[in-house]
Amino acid sequence: MLAPERHELILRSLRRHGRLRVAELVAELGVSAITVRRDLAELDGAGLLRRVHGGAIGTSPTDQSAPGNRLTIGIVVPSASTYYTDVIRGAEATAARYGARLVLGVSGYDGDTELERIEKVLGIGVAGLLLSTAYGDGDAHRIGSRLEEIDVPLVLMERAFGFPDIGREYDHVRTDHAYGAMLALRHFTQLGHHRIAVSLQPTVTAYWLRRGIEEAATTLGVDIYVSPLELPQTGDDPASLAQLDAFLTECEAFGSRAALIHSDEQAARLVERAMERGLRVPEDLAVVVYNDVTAALAVVPLTAVCPPKFALGETACDVLLRKLQSKPGPVQHLSLLPTLNLRASCGAQAASLSR
């Protein structure tokens, strides 16, 4: 059978079924899987179908509307709770507007588990993938060829991998965390603080926060002390109290009456401990937190830098679905800016807090 004949049969079958699998085409056409994949690649290049993992789908919503063939996209994230809850909800909201279905995989910040989740999600025949890998930007070199093995359109979330760590550029949508750090420190300087203590948790976000803090120190002319301590999220045990007390001692020794804490739980517990020691918040210690998941629920509501988590999921999903429903366009690198939510812990004037 000549290639043009195979192409016509493939397109006819696609119109009938809405989705094709390589294994089924091999049996139907009596050719090898390599030949089928080459045919699908040529038809994809001509804009007549869209290749997905294990097969192909149509290029428009009507092509994909056959019963049981609703457009499906995958989303693999490190966690389904706290920070990523709103990211998933945002992606889900956009998928619903497009009439698409979202399939979730969670890696638990483990590289091997991530590979398994990606394979499972791809195995159901998703048309595209939203991915926030277990590896942060500081570990981009560890991603190696993993991304190259994903054979459907891919949009990265909260990761900005690029040359020379990976072979080619991918669409990504990320929060500008470095700007968020600058936003917090700039607010402190507006309140009159010029010696600021910082506590960062060992997360992928800390990579960008450190860069933003270093830039802010130069730009704003402030003195920054980044503590080596890892603050506890909860606890009244001796070890937890010792860590909290040690950080408060560091603040005092540095001459700082302002602290930027990453993230919410650590800041809430620090404020409680400071008050137990007779310190007033914000008079003796002003606090700004980074993340804003539970910051408003602290004993003293915490002023917080809030990454646009819901909008990030919305935007990433929109980029992917537009890519799936139109001809390939330029790679997009999108950065979304966090906002600062003023609450009682920073010492801003009441008038500012009411706005």
Backbone hydrogen bonds in HBPLUS format (Angstrom, degrees):
<---DONOR---> <-ACCEPTOR-->    atom                        ^
c    i                          cat <-CA-CA->   ^        H-A-AA   ^      H-
h    n   atom  resd res      DA  || num        DHA   H-A  angle D-A-AA Bond
n    s   type  num  typ     dist DA aas  dist angle  dist       angle   num
A0005-GLU N   A0002-LEU O   3.09 MM   3  5.42 121.4  2.45 104.6 118.9     1
A0006-ARG N   A0002-LEU O   3.03 MM   4  6.41 158.9  2.08 154.7 161.3     2
A0007-HIS N   A0003-ALA O   2.84 MM   4  6.09 161.7  1.87 160.1 165.4     3
A0008-GLU N   A0004-PRO O   3.08 MM   4  6.26 154.6  2.15 141.5 147.3     4
A0009-LEU N   A0005-GLU O   3.04 MM   4  6.33 159.2  2.09 149.9 155.3     5
A0010-ILE N   A0006-ARG O   2.83 MM   4  6.06 156.4  1.88 153.6 160.6     6
A0011-LEU N   A0007-HIS O   2.98 MM   4  6.19 165.1  2.00 150.6 154.0     7
A0012-ARG N   A0008-GLU O   2.92 MM   4  6.06 152.5  2.00 144.0 152.2     8
A0013-SER N   A0009-LEU O   2.93 MM   4  6.07 157.3  1.98 145.6 151.5     9
A0014-LEU N   A0010-ILE O   2.89 MM   4  6.12 148.3  1.99 145.0 154.5    10
A0015-ARG N   A0011-LEU O   2.98 MM   4  6.21 155.1  2.04 145.1 150.6    11
A0016-ARG N   A0012-ARG O   3.14 MM   4  6.36 141.4  2.29 137.6 148.0    12
A0017-HIS N   A0013-SER O   2.89 MM   4  6.04 156.6  1.94 151.6 157.0    13
A0018-GLY N   A0014-LEU O   2.70 MM   4  5.06 151.4  1.78 137.8 145.6    14
A0020-LEU N   A0056-ALA O   2.87 MM  36  5.16 169.5  1.88 156.2 157.2    15
A0056-ALA N   A0020-LEU O   2.94 MM  36  5.16 152.8  2.02 133.6 137.4    16
A0025-LEU N   A0021-ARG O   3.05 MM   4  6.37 156.0  2.11 154.6 161.8    17
A0022-VAL N   A0054-GLY O   2.82 MM  32  5.75 166.6  1.84 143.5 145.4    18
A0026-VAL N   A0022-VAL O   2.87 MM   4  6.13 153.5  1.95 155.8 163.5    19
A0027-ALA N   A0023-ALA O   3.28 MM   4  6.53 159.0  2.32 143.2 147.2    20
A0028-GLU N   A0024-GLU O   2.92 MM   4  6.13 155.3  1.99 144.5 152.3    21
A0029-LEU N   A0025-LEU O   2.80 MM   4  5.74 165.9  1.82 152.1 155.0    22
A0030-GLY N   A0026-VAL O   2.92 MM   4  5.54 135.2  2.13 135.4 145.7    23
A0036-VAL N   A0032-SER O   3.09 MM   4  6.46 158.4  2.13 148.2 154.1    24
A0037-ARG N   A0033-ALA O   2.91 MM   4  6.13 164.6  1.94 153.0 156.8    25
A0038-ARG N   A0034-ILE O   2.99 MM   4  6.19 152.2  2.07 144.8 152.5    26
A0039-ASP N   A0035-THR O   2.91 MM   4  6.19 155.4  1.97 148.7 155.4    27
A0040-LEU N   A0036-VAL O   2.88 MM   4  6.17 161.3  1.91 154.4 159.5    28
A0041-ALA N   A0037-ARG O   2.92 MM   4  6.10 150.4  2.01 142.2 150.4    29
A0042-GLU N   A0038-ARG O   3.00 MM   4  6.28 155.4  2.06 147.1 153.0    30
A0043-LEU N   A0039-ASP O   2.96 MM   4  6.23 160.5  2.00 152.7 158.0    31
A0044-ASP N   A0040-LEU O   2.82 MM   4  5.93 148.4  1.92 143.2 152.4    32
A0045-GLY N   A0041-ALA O   2.91 MM   4  6.09 156.3  1.96 144.6 151.0    33
A0046-ALA N   A0042-GLU O   3.06 MM   4  6.31 135.6  2.27 136.4 148.0    34
A0048-LEU N   A0043-LEU O   2.91 MM   5  5.33 155.5  1.97 167.7 161.1    35
A0047-GLY N   A0044-ASP O   2.93 MM   3  5.03 157.4  1.98 105.4 112.4    36
A0050-ARG N   A0057-ILE O   2.78 MM   7  5.25 166.0  1.80 161.1 159.1    37
A0057-ILE N   A0050-ARG O   2.81 MM   7  5.25 158.5  1.86 149.0 155.5    38
A0052-VAL N   A0055-GLY O   3.04 MM   3  5.36 172.5  2.04 122.4 124.6    39
A0055-GLY N   A0052-VAL O   3.03 MM   3  5.36 172.6  2.04 130.0 129.7    40
A0063-ASP N   A0060-SER O   2.96 MM   3  5.30 128.4  2.23 107.5 120.9    41
A0064-GLN N   A0061-PRO O   3.05 MM   3  5.16 137.3  2.23  98.6 110.8    42
A0065-SER N   A0062-THR O   3.39 MM   3  5.14 169.7  2.40 104.0 104.6    43
A0069-ASN N   A0066-ALA O   2.90 MM   3  5.36 149.2  1.99 147.3 144.9    44
A0101-ARG N   A0071-LEU O   2.79 MM  30  6.18 159.4  1.83 156.7 163.9    45
A0127-ALA N   A0072-THR O   2.74 MM  55  5.94 167.9  1.75 175.7 171.4    46
A0073-ILE N   A0101-ARG O   2.87 MM  28  6.27 163.5  1.90 169.6 172.3    47
A0103-VAL N   A0073-ILE O   2.93 MM  30  6.26 150.1  2.02 153.4 161.0    48
A0074-GLY N   A0128-GLY O   2.94 MM  54  6.31 168.6  1.96 156.5 156.2    49
A0130-LEU N   A0074-GLY O   2.80 MM  56  6.04 158.3  1.84 141.8 148.7    50
A0075-ILE N   A0103-VAL O   2.82 MM  28  6.07 144.9  1.94 166.9 164.2    51
A0105-GLY N   A0075-ILE O   2.86 MM  30  6.21 147.8  1.97 154.4 155.4    52
A0076-VAL N   A0130-LEU O   2.89 MM  54  6.34 158.2  1.94 159.4 163.1    53
A0132-SER N   A0076-VAL O   2.94 MM  56  6.29 164.6  1.97 166.7 170.6    54
A0077-VAL N   A0105-GLY O   3.02 MM  28  6.51 151.8  2.10 160.0 161.0    55
A0107-SER N   A0077-VAL O   2.92 MM  30  6.20 159.0  1.96 147.8 154.8    56
A0108-GLY N   A0078-PRO O   2.83 MM  30  4.83 127.3  2.11 121.6 131.8    57
A0084-TYR N   A0081-SER O   3.16 MM   3  5.64 129.4  2.43 149.7 136.0    58
A0085-THR N   A0082-THR O   3.19 MM   3  5.57 152.6  2.27 110.6 118.8    59
A0088-ILE N   A0084-TYR O   2.95 MM   4  6.07 166.6  1.97 152.7 154.5    60
A0089-ARG N   A0085-THR O   3.05 MM   4  6.29 158.7  2.09 143.8 150.3    61
A0090-GLY N   A0086-ASP O   2.86 MM   4  6.00 154.0  1.93 145.5 152.0    62
A0091-ALA N   A0087-VAL O   3.06 MM   4  6.34 160.7  2.10 149.3 153.9    63
A0092-GLU N   A0088-ILE O   2.85 MM   4  6.04 157.6  1.90 151.6 158.6    64
A0093-ALA N   A0089-ARG O   2.93 MM   4  6.13 151.2  2.01 144.9 152.0    65
A0094-THR N   A0090-GLY O   3.18 MM   4  6.48 159.0  2.22 148.8 153.1    66
A0095-ALA N   A0091-ALA O   2.92 MM   4  6.15 164.2  1.95 152.3 157.2    67
A0096-ALA N   A0092-GLU O   2.97 MM   4  6.14 155.8  2.03 146.9 152.9    68
A0097-ARG N   A0093-ALA O   3.17 MM   4  6.46 149.9  2.27 141.2 148.8    69
A0097-ARG N   A0094-THR O   3.08 MM   3  5.12 117.1  2.50  95.7 111.0    70
A0098-TYR N   A0094-THR O   3.16 MM   4  6.51 142.8  2.31 147.2 157.1    71
A0098-TYR N   A0095-ALA O   3.14 MM   3  5.19 127.0  2.43  95.9 109.5    72
A0100-ALA N   A0095-ALA O   2.76 MM   5  4.85 160.4  1.80 153.6 147.8    73
A0099-GLY N   A0096-ALA O   3.03 MM   3  4.88 152.6  2.10  98.5 107.1    74
A0110-ASP N   A0107-SER O   3.28 MM   3  5.67 149.2  2.38 107.1 114.5    75
A0114-GLU N   A0110-ASP O   2.88 MM   4  6.07 151.2  1.96 150.0 159.2    76
A0115-LEU N   A0111-GLY O   3.17 MM   4  6.49 152.7  2.25 144.0 149.3    77
A0116-GLU N   A0112-ASP O   3.23 MM   4  6.59 158.7  2.28 147.4 152.4    78
A0117-ARG N   A0113-THR O   2.91 MM   4  6.22 159.6  1.95 155.1 160.7    79
A0118-ILE N   A0114-GLU O   2.88 MM   4  6.10 162.3  1.92 156.1 160.7    80
A0119-GLU N   A0115-LEU O   2.99 MM   4  6.19 164.3  2.02 149.7 154.0    81
A0120-LYS N   A0116-GLU O   2.97 MM   4  6.21 155.7  2.03 147.7 154.4    82
A0121-VAL N   A0117-ARG O   2.93 MM   4  6.12 162.6  1.96 151.1 155.7    83
A0122-LEU N   A0118-ILE O   2.82 MM   4  6.01 168.1  1.84 156.2 159.9    84
A0123-GLY N   A0119-GLU O   2.81 MM   4  5.79 141.9  1.96 137.6 148.8    85
A0124-ILE N   A0121-VAL O   3.36 MM   3  5.80 154.9  2.42 107.0 113.1    86
A0125-GLY N   A0122-LEU O   2.95 MM   3  5.47 161.6  1.98 118.5 123.3    87
A0129-LEU N   A0153-PRO O   2.89 MM  24  6.34 154.8  1.95 159.2 167.6    88
A0155-VAL N   A0129-LEU O   2.99 MM  26  6.43 156.2  2.05 162.1 168.6    89
A0131-LEU N   A0155-VAL O   3.02 MM  24  6.34 159.8  2.06 153.9 157.6    90
A0157-MET N   A0131-LEU O   2.81 MM  26  5.79 153.0  1.88 138.8 139.9    91
A0139-ASP N   A0136-GLY O   2.93 MM   3  5.38 154.0  2.00 112.1 120.4    92
A0140-ALA N   A0137-ASP O   3.37 MM   3  4.99 154.1  2.44 107.6 103.9    93
A0142-ARG N   A0139-ASP O   2.94 MM   3  5.65 158.0  1.99 121.3 128.0    94
A0143-ILE N   A0140-ALA O   3.05 MM   3  5.55 163.1  2.07 115.8 121.1    95
A0146-ARG N   A0143-ILE O   3.02 MM   3  5.85 154.2  2.08 150.1 153.4    96
A0148-GLU N   A0145-SER O   3.04 MM   3  5.19 119.6  2.42 100.2 115.6    97
A0149-GLU N   A0146-ARG O   3.19 MM   3  5.46 143.0  2.33 102.3 112.2    98
A0150-ILE N   A0147-LEU O   3.10 MM   3  5.51 163.1  2.13 112.7 118.1    99
A0156-LEU N   A0171-ASP O   2.88 MM  15  6.24 165.5  1.91 154.3 150.7   100
A0173-VAL N   A0156-LEU O   2.93 MM  17  6.36 152.8  2.01 155.8 162.0   101
A0158-GLU N   A0173-VAL O   2.91 MM  15  6.19 156.1  1.97 145.6 147.8   102
A0165-ASP N   A0162-GLY O   2.87 MM   3  5.81 128.8  2.14 143.4 143.0   103
A0172-HIS N   A0332-GLN O   2.94 MM 160  6.45 156.0  2.00 157.5 165.2   104
A0334-LEU N   A0172-HIS O   2.91 MM 162  6.21 173.9  1.92 159.8 159.4   105
A0174-ARG N   A0334-LEU O   2.94 MM 160  6.35 160.4  1.98 157.5 162.8   106
A0336-LEU N   A0174-ARG O   2.82 MM 162  6.20 159.6  1.86 155.6 162.7   107
A0177-HIS N   A0175-THR O   2.93 MM   2  5.53 124.5  2.24 108.7  92.4   108
A0176-ASP N   A0336-LEU O   2.90 MM 160  5.86 163.3  1.93 154.1 153.8   109
A0179-TYR N   A0176-ASP O   3.13 MM   3  5.41 122.3  2.48 101.7 114.8   110
A0180-GLY N   A0176-ASP O   3.13 MM   4  6.53 146.8  2.24 140.0 150.0   111
A0181-ALA N   A0177-HIS O   2.92 MM   4  6.32 149.5  2.02 152.1 158.6   112
A0182-MET N   A0178-ALA O   3.14 MM   4  6.44 160.0  2.18 145.3 150.4   113
A0183-LEU N   A0179-TYR O   2.80 MM   4  6.06 150.3  1.89 148.8 157.8   114
A0184-ALA N   A0180-GLY O   3.09 MM   4  6.39 154.9  2.15 147.0 151.8   115
A0185-LEU N   A0181-ALA O   3.07 MM   4  6.33 169.7  2.08 155.7 158.0   116
A0186-ARG N   A0182-MET O   2.81 MM   4  5.85 154.6  1.88 149.4 156.9   117
A0187-HIS N   A0183-LEU O   3.14 MM   4  6.25 150.7  2.22 138.2 145.5   118
A0188-PHE N   A0184-ALA O   3.11 MM   4  6.46 152.2  2.19 144.7 152.2   119
A0189-THR N   A0185-LEU O   3.05 MM   4  6.37 158.1  2.10 147.7 152.6   120
A0190-GLN N   A0186-ARG O   3.05 MM   4  6.33 148.6  2.15 144.6 153.1   121
A0191-LEU N   A0187-HIS O   3.15 MM   4  6.46 130.6  2.41 138.9 151.7   122
A0191-LEU N   A0188-PHE O   2.97 MM   3  5.09 134.4  2.18  98.2 111.6   123
A0193-HIS N   A0188-PHE O   3.00 MM   5  5.33 166.2  2.02 141.2 136.9   124
A0192-GLY N   A0189-THR O   2.97 MM   3  4.92 158.5  2.02 101.8 108.0   125
A0223-ASP N   A0194-HIS O   2.93 MM  29  6.15 173.2  1.94 157.0 155.0   126
A0196-ILE N   A0223-ASP O   2.93 MM  27  6.34 162.7  1.96 169.1 170.8   127
A0225-TYR N   A0196-ILE O   2.99 MM  29  6.34 157.6  2.04 152.2 154.6   128
A0197-ALA N   A0258-ALA O   3.01 MM  61  6.33 166.2  2.03 159.5 155.6   129
A0260-LEU N   A0197-ALA O   2.88 MM  63  6.38 156.4  1.94 158.5 163.2   130
A0198-VAL N   A0225-TYR O   2.76 MM  27  5.99 146.3  1.88 165.8 161.9   131
A0227-SER N   A0198-VAL O   2.88 MM  29  6.04 164.8  1.90 169.0 168.4   132
A0199-SER N   A0260-LEU O   2.97 MM  61  6.44 156.8  2.02 161.5 166.0   133
A0262-HIS N   A0199-SER O   2.89 MM  63  6.10 149.0  1.99 158.8 169.1   134
A0203-THR N   A0201-GLN O   2.74 MM   2  5.64 132.7  1.96 113.5  98.0   135
A0206-ALA N   A0203-THR O   3.17 MM   3  5.47 135.9  2.37 103.1 113.7   136
A0207-TYR N   A0204-VAL O   3.38 MM   3  5.83 148.6  2.48 107.1 114.0   137
A0208-TRP N   A0205-THR O   3.10 MM   3  5.78 126.1  2.40 116.9 126.7   138
A0209-LEU N   A0205-THR O   3.13 MM   4  6.40 159.5  2.17 149.8 156.0   139
A0210-ARG N   A0206-ALA O   2.94 MM   4  5.96 163.8  1.97 150.1 152.3   140
A0212-GLY N   A0208-TRP O   2.96 MM   4  6.24 156.2  2.02 149.9 156.5   141
A0213-ILE N   A0209-LEU O   2.83 MM   4  6.03 155.8  1.89 153.1 160.0   142
A0214-GLU N   A0210-ARG O   2.95 MM   4  6.14 161.6  1.98 150.4 154.7   143
A0215-GLU N   A0211-ARG O   3.12 MM   4  6.30 159.5  2.16 144.2 149.5   144
A0216-ALA N   A0212-GLY O   2.87 MM   4  6.02 155.5  1.93 144.8 152.3   145
A0217-ALA N   A0213-ILE O   2.92 MM   4  6.10 156.2  1.98 150.7 156.2   146
A0219-THR N   A0215-GLU O   2.89 MM   4  6.09 172.0  1.89 157.1 159.8   147
A0220-LEU N   A0216-ALA O   2.75 MM   4  5.54 168.7  1.76 151.5 155.4   148
A0221-GLY N   A0217-ALA O   3.14 MM   4  5.51 125.1  2.46 119.9 131.1   149
A0222-VAL N   A0217-ALA O   3.29 MM   5  5.04 136.6  2.49 123.8 134.8   150
A0241-LEU N   A0237-ASP O   3.02 MM   4  6.23 172.0  2.03 166.2 168.7   151
A0242-ALA N   A0238-PRO O   2.91 MM   4  5.97 149.1  2.00 143.6 152.3   152
A0243-GLN N   A0239-ALA O   3.12 MM   4  6.41 150.9  2.21 144.4 151.0   153
A0244-LEU N   A0240-SER O   3.07 MM   4  6.39 165.5  2.10 154.9 158.3   154
A0245-ASP N   A0241-LEU O   2.86 MM   4  5.97 166.2  1.87 150.9 155.3   155
A0246-ALA N   A0242-ALA O   2.88 MM   4  5.92 150.1  1.97 140.1 148.7   156
A0247-PHE N   A0243-GLN O   3.06 MM   4  6.33 153.1  2.14 146.0 152.2   157
A0248-LEU N   A0244-LEU O   3.07 MM   4  6.40 162.7  2.10 151.8 156.3   158
A0249-THR N   A0245-ASP O   2.90 MM   4  6.12 148.8  2.00 145.0 154.0   159
A0250-GLU N   A0246-ALA O   2.93 MM   4  6.19 149.0  2.02 142.6 151.1   160
A0251-CYS N   A0247-PHE O   2.93 MM   4  6.29 155.3  1.99 152.1 158.3   161
A0252-GLU N   A0248-LEU O   3.09 MM   4  6.34 159.3  2.13 143.5 148.5   162
A0253-ALA N   A0249-THR O   2.89 MM   4  6.13 163.2  1.92 152.4 157.1   163
A0254-PHE N   A0250-GLU O   2.89 MM   4  6.02 149.5  1.99 148.5 156.6   164
A0255-GLY N   A0251-CYS O   3.02 MM   4  6.11 119.6  2.40 135.7 150.8   165
A0256-SER N   A0251-CYS O   2.86 MM   5  5.05 162.6  1.89 156.6 154.2   166
A0255-GLY N   A0252-GLU O   3.08 MM   3  5.04 141.8  2.23  96.1 107.6   167
A0286-ALA N   A0257-ARG O   2.84 MM  29  6.13 172.0  1.85 140.4 140.2   168
A0259-ALA N   A0286-ALA O   2.84 MM  27  6.29 148.0  1.94 155.2 165.6   169
A0288-VAL N   A0259-ALA O   3.03 MM  29  6.43 160.3  2.07 159.5 163.3   170
A0261-ILE N   A0288-VAL O   2.92 MM  27  6.36 158.3  1.97 154.8 161.8   171
A0290-TYR N   A0261-ILE O   2.90 MM  29  6.30 143.1  2.04 155.9 159.7   172
A0267-ALA N   A0263-SER O   3.06 MM   4  6.22 160.2  2.10 158.2 164.6   173
A0268-ALA N   A0264-ASP O   2.87 MM   4  6.11 161.0  1.91 158.5 163.8   174
A0269-ARG N   A0265-GLU O   3.08 MM   4  6.29 162.4  2.12 147.8 152.0   175
A0270-LEU N   A0266-GLN O   2.94 MM   4  6.12 152.3  2.02 143.6 152.0   176
A0271-VAL N   A0267-ALA O   2.95 MM   4  6.17 159.7  1.99 152.7 156.9   177
A0272-GLU N   A0268-ALA O   3.14 MM   4  6.40 159.6  2.18 144.9 150.2   178
A0273-ARG N   A0269-ARG O   2.98 MM   4  6.24 159.7  2.02 149.0 154.3   179
A0274-ALA N   A0270-LEU O   2.84 MM   4  6.06 157.0  1.89 151.8 158.6   180
A0275-MET N   A0271-VAL O   3.02 MM   4  6.23 159.3  2.06 150.5 155.2   181
A0276-GLU N   A0272-GLU O   2.96 MM   4  6.24 148.2  2.07 144.2 153.6   182
A0277-ARG N   A0273-ARG O   3.06 MM   4  6.33 135.7  2.26 141.2 152.3   183
A0277-ARG N   A0274-ALA O   3.15 MM   3  5.16 130.9  2.40  93.3 106.4   184
A0279-LEU N   A0274-ALA O   2.92 MM   5  5.27 155.6  1.98 153.6 145.9   185
A0278-GLY N   A0275-MET O   2.99 MM   3  5.00 160.6  2.03 105.9 109.8   186
A0284-ASP N   A0280-ARG O   2.73 MM   4  5.02 149.1  1.83 127.9 138.7   187
A0285-LEU N   A0280-ARG O   3.14 MM   5  6.55 139.7  2.31 157.8 165.0   188
A0287-VAL N   A0345-SER O   2.89 MM  58  5.36 165.1  1.91 129.2 133.6   189
A0289-VAL N   A0303-THR O   2.90 MM  14  6.29 163.9  1.93 152.6 156.6   190
A0305-VAL N   A0289-VAL O   2.85 MM  16  6.32 157.2  1.90 162.1 168.0   191
A0291-ASN N   A0305-VAL O   3.02 MM  14  5.94 173.7  2.02 165.7 167.8   192
A0297-LEU N   A0294-THR O   3.01 MM   3  5.57 157.0  2.07 118.6 125.8   193
A0298-ALA N   A0295-ALA O   3.35 MM   3  5.75 172.7  2.36 115.1 116.5   194
A0302-LEU N   A0295-ALA O   3.09 MM   7  5.06 174.4  2.09 133.1 131.3   195
A0345-SER N   A0301-PRO O   3.05 MM  44  6.03 145.9  2.17 164.1 167.3   196
A0304-ALA N   A0341-ASN O   2.98 MM  37  5.27 156.4  2.03 144.2 149.5   197
A0341-ASN N   A0304-ALA O   2.78 MM  37  5.27 172.1  1.79 164.8 162.7   198
A0306-CYS N   A0339-THR O   2.69 MM  33  5.25 168.3  1.70 161.8 165.7   199
A0339-THR N   A0306-CYS O   3.09 MM  33  5.25 158.4  2.13 132.7 136.1   200
A0309-LYS N   A0307-PRO O   2.83 MM   2  5.53 134.6  2.04 109.2  95.0   201
A0312-LEU N   A0308-PRO O   2.80 MM   4  5.93 143.6  1.93 151.1 162.7   202
A0313-GLY N   A0309-LYS O   3.19 MM   4  6.54 160.4  2.23 151.8 154.5   203
A0314-GLU N   A0310-PHE O   2.99 MM   4  6.30 162.9  2.02 152.5 157.8   204
A0315-THR N   A0311-ALA O   2.81 MM   4  5.90 168.1  1.83 150.2 153.4   205
A0316-ALA N   A0312-LEU O   2.95 MM   4  6.06 170.2  1.96 153.8 156.6   206
A0317-CYS N   A0313-GLY O   3.10 MM   4  6.11 164.2  2.12 146.4 151.0   207
A0318-ASP N   A0314-GLU O   2.95 MM   4  6.14 152.2  2.03 146.8 155.2   208
A0319-VAL N   A0315-THR O   2.91 MM   4  6.18 158.2  1.96 153.8 159.0   209
A0320-LEU N   A0316-ALA O   3.09 MM   4  6.35 160.2  2.13 147.5 152.4   210
A0321-LEU N   A0317-CYS O   2.91 MM   4  6.12 168.3  1.92 153.3 156.5   211
A0322-ARG N   A0318-ASP O   2.94 MM   4  5.99 158.7  1.98 148.5 154.4   212
A0323-LYS N   A0319-VAL O   3.09 MM   4  6.20 151.1  2.18 139.6 147.7   213
A0324-LEU N   A0320-LEU O   2.95 MM   4  6.27 146.8  2.06 146.1 155.7   214
A0325-GLN N   A0321-LEU O   3.03 MM   4  6.17 138.5  2.21 140.9 151.1   215
A0352-SER N   A0349-GLN O   2.92 MM   3  5.33 123.4  2.25 107.3 121.2   216
A0353-LEU N   A0349-GLN O   3.10 MM   4  6.50 155.6  2.16 151.2 158.6   217
A0354-SER N   A0350-ALA O   3.07 MM   4  6.30 136.7  2.26 146.0 156.3   218
A0355-ARG N   A0352-SER O   3.20 MM   3  5.50 155.3  2.26 106.8 114.1   219
